[in-house]
């Protein structure tokens, strides 16, 4: 009898694998589970060096007990310092984390070298009983080699050089893969017009479209296969007034969707 009582006493003190074992007078011992599931994701699996991307870490209380003072953290492990705040990490404190509840933390990162950028996520309660970790990566490519050229022409495609107020004409921009060995990352073109010109329409010789209004226009994204694929854009504009110097300048910037400028073309046109 004494041996049986000793076994019961020892059983009541044994810890549970995922929480704490508790005993009630009328019930069998029950197990409280402390557990946090952590996962992370990035806005793009591949970016160009110097381009920003965002990463998010999600923590879920997958146990059956509320947790107190859970720290949720996201940080750069290699290749991409955090730019959301000073330093290489950012975090939030969850004072009470209910069972089944999820919290998300998102930060911006800026690539600083070619290769693989790795982001780490972690969550841990104040007692250290529940924690989780995760990692996600982004491929960072170098700047692609592209060749660009822009000129102004009349609507029939002929070189003219001088245009009148009220006349419509086009800017022709050619963007080409310059002897590259791989497909370029996603690219797009943004056009900026002076106040003396107004956007009319835009098109390309491929499936890339151009939309705009007033003094700005933008293409959809596209890629260029090696070694020489090119896309030709036509931006149709209207001269609405003449500048004091009779010279206007149109700017075309070829860039990544994240805003890294790869090439810039400026074309000057005489408007009288």
VEXKOL-69613 format. One line per field, with one value per residue (C-alpha): residue number from 1; residue in one letter; x, y, z. Coordinates in steps of 0.001 Angstrom, whole numbers, plus 500000, padded with zeros to 6 digits. Example, Ala and Ser with C-alpha at 12.3 -4.5 7.8 and 13.67 -1.06 7.14 Angstrom:
num = c(1|2) .
residuo = c(A|S) .
c1 = c(512300|513670) .
c2 = c(495500|498940) .
c3 = c(507800|507140) .
END
This chain:
num = c(1|2|3|4|5|6|7|8|9|10|11|12|13|14|15|16|17|18|19|20|21|22|23|24|25|26|27|28|29|30|31|32|33|34|35|36|37|38|39|40|41|42|43|44|45|46|47|48|49|50|51|52|53|54|55|56|57|58|59|60|61|62|63|64|65|66|67|68|69|70|71|72|73|74|75|76|77|78|79|80|81|82|83|84|85|86|87|88|89|90|91|92|93|94|95|96|97|98|99|100|101|102|103|104|105|106|107|108|109|110|111|112|113|114|115|116|117|118|119|120|121|122|123|124|125|126|127|128|129|130|131|132|133|134|135|136|137|138|139|140|141|142|143|144|145|146|147|148|149|150|151|152|153|154|155|156|157|158|159|160|161|162|163|164|165|166|167|168|169|170|171|172|173|174|175|176|177|178|179|180|181|182|183|184|185|186|187|188|189|190|191|192|193|194|195|196|197|198|199|200|201|202|203|204|205|206|207|208|209|210|211|212|213|214|215|216|217|218|219|220|221|222|223|224|225|226|227|228|229|230|231|232|233|234|235|236|237|238|239|240|241|242|243|244|245|246|247|248|249|250|251|252|253|254|255|256|257|258|259|260|261|262|263|264|265|266|267|268|269|270|271|272) .
residuo = c(X|X|X|X|X|X|X|X|X|X|X|X|X|X|X|X|X|X|X|X|X|X|X|X|X|X|X|X|X|X|X|X|X|X|X|X|X|X|X|X|X|X|X|X|X|X|X|X|X|X|X|X|X|X|X|X|X|X|X|X|X|X|X|X|X|X|X|X|X|X|X|X|X|X|X|X|X|X|X|X|X|X|X|X|X|X|X|X|X|X|X|X|X|X|X|X|X|X|X|X|X|X|X|X|X|X|X|X|X|X|X|X|X|X|X|X|X|X|X|X|X|X|X|X|X|X|X|X|X|X|X|X|X|X|X|X|X|X|X|X|X|X|X|X|X|X|X|X|X|X|X|X|X|X|X|X|X|X|X|X|X|X|X|X|X|X|X|X|X|X|X|X|X|X|X|X|X|X|X|X|X|X|X|X|X|X|X|X|X|X|X|X|X|X|X|X|X|X|X|X|X|X|X|X|X|X|X|X|X|X|X|X|X|X|X|X|X|X|X|X|X|X|X|X|X|X|X|X|X|X|X|X|X|X|X|X|X|X|X|X|X|X|X|X|X|X|X|X|X|X|X|X|X|X|X|X|X|X|X|X|X|X|X|X|X|X|X|X|X|X|X|X) .
c1 = c(500000|502837|504515|501298|500873|504478|503952|500863|502737|505589|503155|501520|504890|505945|506182|504182|506114|504402|503242|502472|500629|497917|495677|492169|490418|487680|489413|492383|495566|495307|498046|498331|500108|502390|503332|504012|504099|506219|506375|507779|507399|508948|507396|509553|511723|514279|515388|518167|521001|520084|516357|514094|511774|509465|509438|506769|506827|503606|503324|500357|499563|498866|498635|495602|496852|497171|500785|502158|504656|505543|508314|507886|511039|512249|515849|518357|520742|522882|522879|520013|520053|516705|515663|512403|514326|517943|519871|519373|516146|512691|510275|506946|505742|502461|501328|498646|498591|495381|495110|494511|495475|497962|500181|502123|505237|506425|509627|511460|514907|517523|519857|523558|525273|524724|523830|521300|519737|518352|515708|515012|511794|511320|508742|509239|507223|508686|509095|510804|508257|506995|509050|509345|511718|511725|513906|513249|515605|515716|517957|519835|520994|523434|522374|521544|523356|520877|521206|518788|518134|515407|514503|511615|509724|506559|503489|504533|507850|510074|512778|511570|513223|510878|507189|504414|501977|498944|500918|501198|504440|506086|509075|510564|512455|514361|515390|517629|519420|523083|524895|523557|523794|520553|517047|516835|514758|511408|511796|509478|509756|508504|508216|508239|507072|507534|504439|504551|503756|500781|500458|498177|498818|501503|502281|505070|505958|505214|502578|503928|501354|501837|499354|499542|497906|499114|502887|503572|503330|504404|504763|503805|506686|508713|511903|514566|516028|519711|521539|519726|515973|514573|511296|510412|508083|506184|504972|502589|502417|500863|502572|500228|502509|505978|508743|510649|513766|511748|513427|511676|513155|511472|512950|512580|513831|514261|513997|513023|509492|511113|512472|516147|517043|519098|519265|517977|517344|516698|515563|515431|512838|512208|508623|507565) .
c2 = c(500000|502370|501619|502428|505765|506696|505950|508146|510981|510729|510593|513839|515604|514462|517304|517142|517027|520169|521953|521357|518411|519428|517250|517901|516239|514723|514468|512720|514811|517229|518701|522397|522912|525924|526190|528917|528251|530717|531157|533846|535077|537642|539979|538570|535452|537311|540963|543092|544347|547662|546893|546932|544075|543311|540276|539191|536815|535305|533815|531702|530502|526859|525773|525806|528381|532166|533338|536524|539033|537241|538927|538641|539522|539735|540387|540197|537286|537968|540067|542446|544930|546007|549516|549802|551131|551569|548368|544934|543820|544953|543508|543912|542790|540886|541357|538656|535991|533985|530379|530349|534013|535122|538196|539477|541663|543135|545037|546444|545239|546572|544194|544984|542149|539526|535982|534980|537323|535493|536767|535203|535279|534275|534370|533582|534086|535769|532500|530716|527908|528522|529588|529174|530162|530397|531557|532653|533626|535940|535534|538768|539238|541782|544648|543401|544761|546634|549036|551923|554576|557232|559588|561856|561389|562597|560367|558814|557719|560280|562374|565977|567778|570762|570571|573136|573868|571626|569016|565387|563416|560332|559376|556009|554154|550924|548754|545779|542970|543875|540577|539141|535452|535214|536625|540035|540497|542250|545707|548634|552075|555355|558475|562041|564889|568643|570818|571867|568293|566077|562283|561004|557248|554596|551178|548665|546019|543280|542493|545280|548056|551760|553885|557461|560838|564413|564463|560857|557395|553903|550502|547114|544854|542879|540829|540554|537195|536885|537880|540615|540653|544161|545980|549142|551677|554499|557348|559669|563209|566557|569945|572163|575175|576421|576810|580072|578417|576455|573300|570577|567434|564049|561547|557743|555668|551905|550412|547418|547275|548060|551358|550613|552692|550736|553282|556770|558322|562038|563391|567120|568425|571866|573122|576436) .
c3 = c(500000|500883|497531|495599|497373|496568|492851|492735|494406|491900|488967|490075|489957|486479|483867|480609|477310|475971|479082|482753|484258|486703|488867|490024|492893|490777|487373|485845|485335|482338|480183|479301|475978|475414|471759|469149|465407|463395|459617|457320|453749|451401|448831|446020|445765|443616|443508|442011|444182|445771|445611|448650|449538|452443|454700|457172|460116|461477|464970|466055|469545|468699|472317|474591|477101|476909|476868|478412|477033|473806|471804|468032|466118|462510|461556|458739|459081|456025|452868|453670|456571|457941|456930|458869|461858|462869|463364|461866|463524|464571|467141|468903|472336|472597|476201|476044|473332|473340|472056|468303|467947|465246|465016|461995|461881|458566|457805|454794|453840|451425|449611|449874|448030|445342|446336|448969|451524|454555|456962|460372|462384|466015|468795|472493|475654|478725|480651|477778|477819|474263|471271|467514|464712|460939|458028|454460|451641|448630|445592|444856|441266|439860|437628|434116|431056|428871|425960|425394|422750|422373|419522|418484|415198|413509|413568|410216|411725|409981|411639|411909|414799|415088|416075|416352|419177|418751|416792|417878|417566|419073|421162|420207|422950|422345|425327|424509|426324|425827|425268|428506|429343|431348|431227|432862|436003|435624|434111|433478|431877|433334|431159|432477|430220|430657|431165|427494|426386|427139|427004|424211|423987|424245|422815|422189|419626|422185|424802|427010|427433|428221|430153|431305|431789|431740|432107|433171|431636|432651|431036|432390|433434|430911|430626|427931|426945|425982|424052|422069|422676|422578|423128|421199|422818|421111|423295|421461|422862|421983|422144|424181|424635|423740|426321|426580|425159|422522|423880|425894|427441|427904|430349|430201|433147|432810|436288|438358|439820|443170|441864|441109|438031|435476|432644|431815|428404|427852|424494|423644|421190|419698|420049|418446) .
END
